């Protein structure tokens, strides 16, 4: 376990966390304006879905920086963004301590982990796709009997 902690790039986690926190704080402000005190508003679902996407962006941001351990970094960044956003909302006064329930915090943690891992998998997939297309381009360009080359008949 300690060896895994040493392998984590805290800079990559911090960058992903910063991305997710900025987007989540913007969404929290917009949600406060749009939804207000009516949690049954349709906009609530829109902001919840956008918050999950913001957590995935945190995972993507951290995962693209450390492609050897993208899921670990993505999960850590998303959890960090969720924690910072919750604490900031408590400090600013958008939320009250009585609003936080153990079940709600557990659900937030599970959603943040899943979204962070999903974002990191997206970064890993994009990296593998680029690498595969570069390898294909090198292989195609290296073939001696290229009939589509300029001057070939």
N, CA and C atoms as an extended XYZ file, in Angstrom:
459
Properties=species:S:1:pos:R:3:atomname:S:1:resname:S:1:resid:I:1 pbc="F F F"
N         0.828       -1.198        0.000 N   UNK     1
C         0.000        0.000        0.000 CA  UNK     1
C         0.864        1.251        0.000 C   UNK     1
N         1.904        1.249        0.820 N   UNK     2
C         2.790        2.404        0.884 CA  UNK     2
C         3.532        2.598       -0.429 C   UNK     2
N         3.861        1.496       -1.092 N   UNK     3
C         4.537        1.602       -2.389 CA  UNK     3
C         3.620        2.262       -3.418 C   UNK     3
N         2.327        1.994       -3.353 N   UNK     4
C         1.375        2.606       -4.280 CA  UNK     4
C         1.293        4.110       -4.036 C   UNK     4
N         1.319        4.522       -2.777 N   UNK     5
C         1.257        5.946       -2.450 CA  UNK     5
C         2.495        6.656       -2.984 C   UNK     5
N         3.628        6.001       -2.941 N   UNK     6
C         4.859        6.603       -3.467 CA  UNK     6
C         4.822        6.727       -4.988 C   UNK     6
N         4.053        5.880       -5.651 N   UNK     7
C         3.977        5.908       -7.105 CA  UNK     7
C         3.021        6.986       -7.621 C   UNK     7
N         2.224        7.543       -6.740 N   UNK     8
C         1.252        8.549       -7.157 CA  UNK     8
C         1.961        9.870       -7.416 C   UNK     8
N         1.636       10.474       -8.529 N   UNK     9
C         2.132       11.808       -8.858 CA  UNK     9
C         1.135       12.816       -8.294 C   UNK     9
N         1.482       13.416       -7.179 N   UNK    10
C         0.557       14.321       -6.526 CA  UNK    10
C         0.348       15.588       -7.346 C   UNK    10
N         1.313       15.894       -8.199 N   UNK    11
C         1.131       17.038       -9.093 CA  UNK    11
C         0.015       16.750      -10.106 C   UNK    11
N         0.008       15.539      -10.655 N   UNK    12
C        -1.051       15.158      -11.597 CA  UNK    12
C        -2.408       15.154      -10.900 C   UNK    12
N        -2.441       14.649       -9.673 N   UNK    13
C        -3.692       14.639       -8.905 CA  UNK    13
C        -4.150       16.068       -8.629 C   UNK    13
N        -3.210       16.940       -8.273 N   UNK    14
C        -3.560       18.335       -7.982 CA  UNK    14
C        -4.090       19.042       -9.234 C   UNK    14
N        -3.484       18.767      -10.390 N   UNK    15
C        -3.969       19.391      -11.621 CA  UNK    15
C        -5.376       18.924      -11.964 C   UNK    15
N        -5.614       17.628      -11.848 N   UNK    16
C        -6.962       17.112      -12.103 CA  UNK    16
C        -7.971       17.632      -11.098 C   UNK    16
N        -7.556       17.705       -9.839 N   UNK    17
C        -8.432       18.228       -8.797 CA  UNK    17
C        -8.783       19.692       -9.063 C   UNK    17
N        -7.798       20.458       -9.502 N   UNK    18
C        -8.051       21.875       -9.793 CA  UNK    18
C        -9.057       22.023      -10.927 C   UNK    18
N        -8.901       21.221      -11.963 N   UNK    19
C        -9.846       21.267      -13.092 CA  UNK    19
C       -11.259       20.961      -12.598 C   UNK    19
N       -11.385       19.856      -11.878 N   UNK    20
C       -12.701       19.455      -11.392 CA  UNK    20
C       -13.301       20.441      -10.414 C   UNK    20
N       -12.470       20.996       -9.529 N   UNK    21
C       -12.982       21.933       -8.530 CA  UNK    21
C       -13.494       23.211       -9.176 C   UNK    21
N       -12.747       23.739      -10.128 N   UNK    22
C       -13.188       24.969      -10.802 CA  UNK    22
C       -14.536       24.745      -11.488 C   UNK    22
N       -14.649       23.648      -12.217 N   UNK    23
C       -15.908       23.379      -12.924 CA  UNK    23
C       -17.043       23.113      -11.936 C   UNK    23
N       -16.767       22.356      -10.875 N   UNK    24
C       -17.810       22.080       -9.881 CA  UNK    24
C       -18.262       23.345       -9.160 C   UNK    24
N       -17.324       24.230       -8.849 N   UNK    25
C       -17.710       25.478       -8.166 CA  UNK    25
C       -18.555       26.368       -9.077 C   UNK    25
N       -18.201       26.415      -10.352 N   UNK    26
C       -19.026       27.170      -11.298 CA  UNK    26
C       -20.428       26.574      -11.394 C   UNK    26
N       -20.490       25.249      -11.471 N   UNK    27
C       -21.796       24.587      -11.532 CA  UNK    27
C       -22.595       24.804      -10.255 C   UNK    27
N       -21.925       24.790       -9.111 N   UNK    28
C       -22.630       25.006       -7.841 CA  UNK    28
C       -23.230       26.403       -7.796 C   UNK    28
N       -22.480       27.394       -8.274 N   UNK    29
C       -23.009       28.754       -8.309 CA  UNK    29
C       -24.189       28.882       -9.260 C   UNK    29
N       -24.057       28.288      -10.435 N   UNK    30
C       -25.158       28.322      -11.398 CA  UNK    30
C       -26.380       27.579      -10.869 C   UNK    30
N       -26.151       26.460      -10.209 N   UNK    31
C       -27.268       25.690       -9.655 CA  UNK    31
C       -27.987       26.481       -8.570 C   UNK    31
N       -27.222       27.200       -7.767 N   UNK    32
C       -27.836       28.008       -6.711 CA  UNK    32
C       -28.728       29.087       -7.320 C   UNK    32
N       -28.272       29.669       -8.427 N   UNK    33
C       -29.075       30.692       -9.092 CA  UNK    33
C       -30.307       30.105       -9.784 C   UNK    33
N       -30.113       28.980      -10.474 N   UNK    34
C       -31.198       28.403      -11.271 CA  UNK    34
C       -32.213       27.644      -10.427 C   UNK    34
N       -31.738       26.878       -9.476 N   UNK    35
C       -32.619       26.000       -8.706 CA  UNK    35
C       -33.089       26.684       -7.431 C   UNK    35
N       -32.204       27.377       -6.766 N   UNK    36
C       -32.557       28.026       -5.503 CA  UNK    36
C       -32.812       26.998       -4.420 C   UNK    36
N       -33.932       27.157       -3.727 N   UNK    37
C       -34.265       26.248       -2.624 CA  UNK    37
C       -35.227       25.147       -3.042 C   UNK    37
N       -35.538       25.041       -4.322 N   UNK    38
C       -36.480       24.038       -4.812 CA  UNK    38
C       -35.710       22.840       -5.365 C   UNK    38
N       -35.458       21.821       -4.544 N   UNK    39
C       -34.683       20.674       -5.023 CA  UNK    39
C       -35.442       19.813       -6.029 C   UNK    39
N       -36.737       20.029       -6.163 N   UNK    40
C       -37.532       19.243       -7.097 CA  UNK    40
C       -37.501       19.825       -8.507 C   UNK    40
N       -36.813       20.922       -8.700 N   UNK    41
C       -36.765       21.546      -10.011 CA  UNK    41
C       -36.070       20.624      -11.003 C   UNK    41
N       -36.493       20.694      -12.250 N   UNK    42
C       -35.912       19.861      -13.304 CA  UNK    42
C       -34.432       20.189      -13.489 C   UNK    42
N       -34.072       21.433      -13.242 N   UNK    43
C       -32.684       21.845      -13.408 CA  UNK    43
C       -31.748       21.107      -12.456 C   UNK    43
N       -32.285       20.606      -11.358 N   UNK    44
C       -31.449       19.858      -10.413 CA  UNK    44
C       -30.800       18.661      -11.092 C   UNK    44
N       -31.565       17.951      -11.899 N   UNK    45
C       -31.018       16.786      -12.596 CA  UNK    45
C       -29.953       17.186      -13.605 C   UNK    45
N       -30.168       18.315      -14.264 N   UNK    46
C       -29.188       18.804      -15.232 CA  UNK    46
C       -27.875       19.111      -14.523 C   UNK    46
N       -27.945       19.754      -13.374 N   UNK    47
C       -26.724       20.107      -12.656 CA  UNK    47
C       -26.052       18.894      -12.019 C   UNK    47
N       -26.818       17.904      -11.625 N   UNK    48
C       -26.221       16.669      -11.111 CA  UNK    48
C       -25.450       15.962      -12.231 C   UNK    48
N       -26.065       15.874      -13.400 N   UNK    49
C       -25.379       15.239      -14.532 CA  UNK    49
C       -24.132       16.029      -14.932 C   UNK    49
N       -24.230       17.348      -14.928 N   UNK    50
C       -23.071       18.175      -15.260 CA  UNK    50
C       -21.971       18.027      -14.210 C   UNK    50
N       -22.352       17.824      -12.960 N   UNK    51
C       -21.360       17.616      -11.900 CA  UNK    51
C       -20.620       16.297      -12.087 C   UNK    51
N       -21.318       15.278      -12.526 N   UNK    52
C       -20.660       13.993      -12.811 CA  UNK    52
C       -19.672       14.162      -13.958 C   UNK    52
N       -20.056       14.933      -14.962 N   UNK    53
C       -19.143       15.205      -16.079 CA  UNK    53
C       -17.927       15.989      -15.580 C   UNK    53
N       -18.132       16.936      -14.662 N   UNK    54
C       -17.014       17.700      -14.098 CA  UNK    54
C       -16.061       16.787      -13.339 C   UNK    54
N       -16.592       15.831      -12.611 N   UNK    55
C       -15.737       14.861      -11.905 CA  UNK    55
C       -14.975       13.989      -12.897 C   UNK    55
N       -15.626       13.645      -14.001 N   UNK    56
C       -14.929       12.879      -15.044 CA  UNK    56
C       -13.823       13.725      -15.668 C   UNK    56
N       -14.041       15.017      -15.799 N   UNK    57
C       -12.988       15.907      -16.310 CA  UNK    57
C       -11.797       15.941      -15.358 C   UNK    57
N       -12.058       15.901      -14.068 N   UNK    58
C       -10.970       15.839      -13.091 CA  UNK    58
C       -10.172       14.549      -13.290 C   UNK    58
N       -10.875       13.440      -13.473 N   UNK    59
C       -10.199       12.162      -13.718 CA  UNK    59
C        -9.424       12.166      -15.015 C   UNK    59
N        -9.986       12.779      -16.048 N   UNK    60
C        -9.311       12.875      -17.339 CA  UNK    60
C        -8.038       13.709      -17.203 C   UNK    60
N        -8.148       14.832      -16.502 N   UNK    61
C        -6.994       15.708      -16.329 CA  UNK    61
C        -5.848       15.041      -15.602 C   UNK    61
N        -6.160       14.265      -14.576 N   UNK    62
C        -5.107       13.570      -13.838 CA  UNK    62
C        -4.618       12.346      -14.604 C   UNK    62
N        -5.542       11.640      -15.242 N   UNK    63
C        -5.168       10.424      -15.965 CA  UNK    63
C        -4.291       10.677      -17.168 C   UNK    63
N        -4.466       11.819      -17.829 N   UNK    64
C        -3.643       12.110      -19.007 CA  UNK    64
C        -2.221       12.483      -18.620 C   UNK    64
N        -2.016       12.905      -17.368 N   UNK    65
C        -0.673       13.246      -16.908 CA  UNK    65
C         0.127       12.023      -16.486 C   UNK    65
N        -0.549       10.963      -16.047 N   UNK    66
C         0.147        9.745      -15.619 CA  UNK    66
C        -0.514        8.556      -16.282 C   UNK    66
N        -0.058        8.252      -17.474 N   UNK    67
C        -0.670        7.185      -18.260 CA  UNK    67
C        -0.270        5.790      -17.792 C   UNK    67
N         0.673        5.700      -16.868 N   UNK    68
C         1.016        4.392      -16.329 CA  UNK    68
C         0.038        3.965      -15.230 C   UNK    68
N        -0.561        4.911      -14.532 N   UNK    69
C        -1.572        4.632      -13.497 CA  UNK    69
C        -2.748        5.605      -13.638 C   UNK    69
N        -3.433        5.596      -14.761 N   UNK    70
C        -4.458        6.630      -14.964 CA  UNK    70
C        -5.651        6.510      -14.016 C   UNK    70
N        -6.092        5.301      -13.730 N   UNK    71
C        -7.301        5.152      -12.917 CA  UNK    71
C        -7.072        5.581      -11.475 C   UNK    71
N        -5.908        5.284      -10.932 N   UNK    72
C        -5.599        5.696       -9.557 CA  UNK    72
C        -5.583        7.216       -9.467 C   UNK    72
N        -4.916        7.841      -10.426 N   UNK    73
C        -4.826        9.295      -10.410 CA  UNK    73
C        -6.180        9.947      -10.685 C   UNK    73
N        -6.950        9.371      -11.593 N   UNK    74
C        -8.271        9.910      -11.882 CA  UNK    74
C        -9.203        9.826      -10.691 C   UNK    74
N        -9.186        8.697       -9.998 N   UNK    75
C       -10.042        8.531       -8.821 CA  UNK    75
C        -9.636        9.505       -7.715 C   UNK    75
N        -8.339        9.638       -7.494 N   UNK    76
C        -7.864       10.552       -6.447 CA  UNK    76
C        -8.228       11.995       -6.767 C   UNK    76
N        -8.087       12.389       -8.030 N   UNK    77
C        -8.411       13.765       -8.421 CA  UNK    77
C        -9.903       14.043       -8.264 C   UNK    77
N       -10.746       13.111       -8.658 N   UNK    78
C       -12.194       13.321       -8.550 CA  UNK    78
C       -12.639       13.379       -7.087 C   UNK    78
N       -12.094       12.499       -6.260 N   UNK    79
C       -12.429       12.546       -4.826 CA  UNK    79
C       -11.971       13.870       -4.229 C   UNK    79
N       -10.772       14.300       -4.602 N   UNK    80
C       -10.263       15.583       -4.100 CA  UNK    80
C       -11.151       16.744       -4.507 C   UNK    80
N       -11.584       16.750       -5.763 N   UNK    81
C       -12.458       17.828       -6.242 CA  UNK    81
C       -13.794       17.818       -5.499 C   UNK    81
N       -14.333       16.636       -5.258 N   UNK    82
C       -15.606       16.544       -4.535 CA  UNK    82
C       -15.464       17.039       -3.094 C   UNK    82
N       -14.384       16.648       -2.431 N   UNK    83
C       -14.178       17.065       -1.039 CA  UNK    83
C       -13.985       18.580       -0.954 C   UNK    83
N       -13.151       19.120       -1.824 N   UNK    84
C       -12.901       20.567       -1.790 CA  UNK    84
C       -14.187       21.343       -2.070 C   UNK    84
N       -14.983       20.860       -2.999 N   UNK    85
C       -16.234       21.551       -3.324 CA  UNK    85
C       -17.216       21.496       -2.162 C   UNK    85
N       -17.318       20.364       -1.497 N   UNK    86
C       -18.216       20.253       -0.340 CA  UNK    86
C       -17.778       21.188        0.771 C   UNK    86
N       -16.480       21.199        1.067 N   UNK    87
C       -15.961       22.076        2.127 CA  UNK    87
C       -16.171       23.546        1.751 C   UNK    87
N       -15.931       23.895        0.499 N   UNK    88
C       -16.118       25.282        0.062 CA  UNK    88
C       -17.577       25.702        0.178 C   UNK    88
N       -18.493       24.805       -0.161 N   UNK    89
C       -19.912       25.144       -0.034 CA  UNK    89
C       -20.313       25.325        1.431 C   UNK    89
N       -19.690       24.553        2.330 N   UNK    90
C       -19.953       24.734        3.758 CA  UNK    90
C       -19.413       26.077        4.238 C   UNK    90
N       -18.219       26.430        3.794 N   UNK    91
C       -17.593       27.675        4.229 CA  UNK    91
C       -18.361       28.889        3.699 C   UNK    91
N       -18.739       28.838        2.417 N   UNK    92
C       -19.445       29.964        1.793 CA  UNK    92
C       -20.867       30.085        2.339 C   UNK    92
N       -21.460       29.000        2.737 N   UNK    93
C       -22.810       29.031        3.271 CA  UNK    93
C       -23.860       28.520        2.312 C   UNK    93
N       -23.441       27.972        1.172 N   UNK    94
C       -24.403       27.385        0.229 CA  UNK    94
C       -24.989       26.091        0.775 C   UNK    94
N       -24.285       25.447        1.681 N   UNK    95
C       -24.756       24.203        2.293 CA  UNK    95
C       -24.559       24.300        3.806 C   UNK    95
N       -25.324       23.508        4.526 N   UNK    96
C       -25.197       23.461        5.977 CA  UNK    96
C       -24.727       22.079        6.385 C   UNK    96
N       -24.105       22.008        7.529 N   UNK    97
C       -23.582       20.732        8.010 CA  UNK    97
C       -24.702       19.714        8.185 C   UNK    97
N       -25.901       20.171        8.507 N   UNK    98
C       -27.023       19.250        8.679 CA  UNK    98
C       -27.461       18.637        7.343 C   UNK    98
N       -27.061       19.267        6.211 N   UNK    99
C       -27.394       18.719        4.891 CA  UNK    99
C       -26.565       17.488        4.559 C   UNK    99
N       -25.439       17.328        5.222 N   UNK   100
C       -24.538       16.204        4.931 CA  UNK   100
C       -24.948       14.987        5.746 C   UNK   100
N       -25.294       13.936        5.045 N   UNK   101
C       -25.632       12.677        5.703 CA  UNK   101
C       -24.582       11.643        5.329 C   UNK   101
N       -24.387       10.637        6.157 N   UNK   102
C       -23.419        9.596        5.800 CA  UNK   102
C       -23.752        8.917        4.472 C   UNK   102
N       -25.035        8.678        4.224 N   UNK   103
C       -25.420        8.043        2.961 CA  UNK   103
C       -25.130        8.967        1.776 C   UNK   103
N       -25.400       10.249        1.943 N   UNK   104
C       -25.129       11.212        0.879 CA  UNK   104
C       -23.642       11.338        0.583 C   UNK   104
N       -22.834       11.351        1.641 N   UNK   105
C       -21.382       11.416        1.449 CA  UNK   105
C       -20.848       10.142        0.802 C   UNK   105
N       -21.389        9.002        1.209 N   UNK   106
C       -20.959        7.734        0.600 CA  UNK   106
C       -21.339        7.693       -0.882 C   UNK   106
N       -22.539        8.139       -1.202 N   UNK   107
C       -22.959        8.182       -2.595 CA  UNK   107
C       -22.086        9.141       -3.407 C   UNK   107
N       -21.779       10.286       -2.822 N   UNK   108
C       -20.893       11.240       -3.491 CA  UNK   108
C       -19.529       10.620       -3.754 C   UNK   108
N       -19.005        9.897       -2.775 N   UNK   109
C       -17.697        9.258       -2.939 CA  UNK   109
C       -17.732        8.204       -4.037 C   UNK   109
N       -18.778        7.397       -4.069 N   UNK   110
C       -18.884        6.354       -5.091 CA  UNK   110
C       -19.020        6.970       -6.478 C   UNK   110
N       -19.858        7.998       -6.598 N   UNK   111
C       -20.036        8.659       -7.901 CA  UNK   111
C       -18.736        9.331       -8.327 C   UNK   111
N       -18.048        9.987       -7.398 N   UNK   112
C       -16.783       10.641       -7.726 CA  UNK   112
C       -15.742        9.619       -8.171 C   UNK   112
N       -15.652        8.502       -7.471 N   UNK   113
C       -14.705        7.453       -7.868 CA  UNK   113
C       -15.022        6.924       -9.259 C   UNK   113
N       -16.292        6.627       -9.487 N   UNK   114
C       -16.682        6.083      -10.799 CA  UNK   114
C       -16.437        7.092      -11.912 C   UNK   114
N       -16.796        8.341      -11.689 N   UNK   115
C       -16.599        9.365      -12.718 CA  UNK   115
C       -15.115        9.625      -12.951 C   UNK   115
N       -14.335        9.664      -11.880 N   UNK   116
C       -12.896        9.879      -12.012 CA  UNK   116
C       -12.212        8.755      -12.766 C   UNK   116
N       -12.582        7.528      -12.452 N   UNK   117
C       -12.025        6.386      -13.178 CA  UNK   117
C       -12.487        6.415      -14.635 C   UNK   117
N       -13.739        6.764      -14.860 N   UNK   118
C       -14.232        6.859      -16.233 CA  UNK   118
C       -13.486        7.911      -17.038 C   UNK   118
N       -13.249        9.063      -16.442 N   UNK   119
C       -12.483       10.105      -17.123 CA  UNK   119
C       -11.057        9.678      -17.401 C   UNK   119
N       -10.448        8.998      -16.439 N   UNK   120
C        -9.074        8.513      -16.631 CA  UNK   120
C        -9.019        7.435      -17.710 C   UNK   120
N       -10.033        6.589      -17.764 N   UNK   121
C       -10.082        5.592      -18.839 CA  UNK   121
C       -10.231        6.269      -20.198 C   UNK   121
N       -10.970        7.370      -20.232 N   UNK   122
C       -11.079        8.137      -21.469 CA  UNK   122
C        -9.731        8.692      -21.900 C   UNK   122
N        -8.954        9.187      -20.944 N   UNK   123
C        -7.614        9.696      -21.262 CA  UNK   123
C        -6.714        8.566      -21.748 C   UNK   123
N        -6.804        7.418      -21.101 N   UNK   124
C        -6.001        6.261      -21.509 CA  UNK   124
C        -6.405        5.789      -22.908 C   UNK   124
N        -7.700        5.731      -23.182 N   UNK   125
C        -8.181        5.304      -24.492 CA  UNK   125
C        -7.693        6.255      -25.579 C   UNK   125
N        -7.796        7.563      -25.304 N   UNK   126
C        -7.350        8.549      -26.280 CA  UNK   126
C        -5.854        8.421      -26.553 C   UNK   126
N        -5.076        8.199      -25.505 N   UNK   127
C        -3.626        8.027      -25.670 CA  UNK   127
C        -3.317        6.777      -26.493 C   UNK   127
N        -3.977        5.672      -26.178 N   UNK   128
C        -3.739        4.431      -26.935 CA  UNK   128
C        -4.155        4.582      -28.396 C   UNK   128
N        -5.229        5.281      -28.633 N   UNK   129
C        -5.695        5.488      -30.007 CA  UNK   129
C        -4.688        6.315      -30.805 C   UNK   129
N        -4.185        7.374      -30.204 N   UNK   130
C        -3.171        8.194      -30.877 CA  UNK   130
C        -1.911        7.385      -31.156 C   UNK   130
N        -1.481        6.625      -30.163 N   UNK   131
C        -0.264        5.827      -30.332 CA  UNK   131
C        -0.451        4.779      -31.425 C   UNK   131
N        -1.635        4.162      -31.470 N   UNK   132
C        -1.916        3.168      -32.486 CA  UNK   132
C        -1.921        3.786      -33.884 C   UNK   132
N        -2.500        4.976      -34.032 N   UNK   133
C        -2.528        5.614      -35.343 CA  UNK   133
C        -1.134        6.062      -35.766 C   UNK   133
N        -0.301        6.480      -34.811 N   UNK   134
C         1.084        6.836      -35.143 CA  UNK   134
C         1.870        5.605      -35.598 C   UNK   134
N         1.657        4.486      -34.912 N   UNK   135
C         2.349        3.251      -35.303 CA  UNK   135
C         1.883        2.793      -36.678 C   UNK   135
N         0.602        2.905      -36.940 N   UNK   136
C         0.077        2.514      -38.249 CA  UNK   136
C         0.658        3.411      -39.342 C   UNK   136
N         0.751        4.698      -39.072 N   UNK   137
C         1.300        5.622      -40.059 CA  UNK   137
C         2.763        5.299      -40.350 C   UNK   137
N         3.513        4.936      -39.312 N   UNK   138
C         4.910        4.566      -39.524 CA  UNK   138
C         5.030        3.289      -40.334 C   UNK   138
N         4.175        2.326      -40.046 N   UNK   139
C         4.217        1.061      -40.782 CA  UNK   139
C         3.828        1.253      -42.241 C   UNK   139
N         2.805        2.024      -42.481 N   UNK   140
C         2.349        2.253      -43.851 CA  UNK   140
C         3.399        3.037      -44.625 C   UNK   140
N         4.006        4.020      -43.997 N   UNK   141
C         5.016        4.831      -44.658 CA  UNK   141
C         6.313        4.094      -44.883 C   UNK   141
N         6.555        2.996      -44.161 N   UNK   142
C         7.829        2.286      -44.256 CA  UNK   142
C         7.802        1.164      -45.276 C   UNK   142
N         6.653        0.890      -45.874 N   UNK   143
C         6.589       -0.212      -46.828 CA  UNK   143
C         7.242        0.190      -48.150 C   UNK   143
N         8.125       -0.663      -48.686 N   UNK   144
C         8.866       -0.298      -49.887 CA  UNK   144
C         8.019       -0.270      -51.154 C   UNK   144
N         6.960       -1.047      -51.248 N   UNK   145
C         6.180       -1.083      -52.489 CA  UNK   145
C         4.901       -0.249      -52.349 C   UNK   145
N         5.054        0.976      -51.933 N   UNK   146
C         3.917        1.879      -51.765 CA  UNK   146
C         3.467        2.381      -53.142 C   UNK   146
N         2.346        1.891      -53.590 N   UNK   147
C         1.862        2.235      -54.933 CA  UNK   147
C         1.186        3.590      -54.980 C   UNK   147
N         0.860        4.145      -53.822 N   UNK   148
C         0.205        5.450      -53.798 CA  UNK   148
C         1.180        6.589      -53.621 C   UNK   148
N         2.456        6.291      -53.605 N   UNK   149
C         3.470        7.333      -53.431 CA  UNK   149
C         3.535        8.209      -54.660 C   UNK   149
N         3.894        9.471      -54.507 N   UNK   150
C         4.027       10.350      -55.676 CA  UNK   150
C         5.074        9.811      -56.654 C   UNK   150
N         4.748        9.795      -57.922 N   UNK   151
C         5.673        9.308      -58.936 CA  UNK   151
C         5.534        7.825      -59.221 C   UNK   151
N         4.760        7.098      -58.405 N   UNK   152
C         4.585        5.659      -58.630 CA  UNK   152
C         3.530        5.449      -59.705 C   UNK   152
N         3.737        4.458      -60.554 N   UNK   153
C         2.779        4.234      -61.645 CA  UNK   153
C         2.201        2.881      -61.598 C   UNK   153
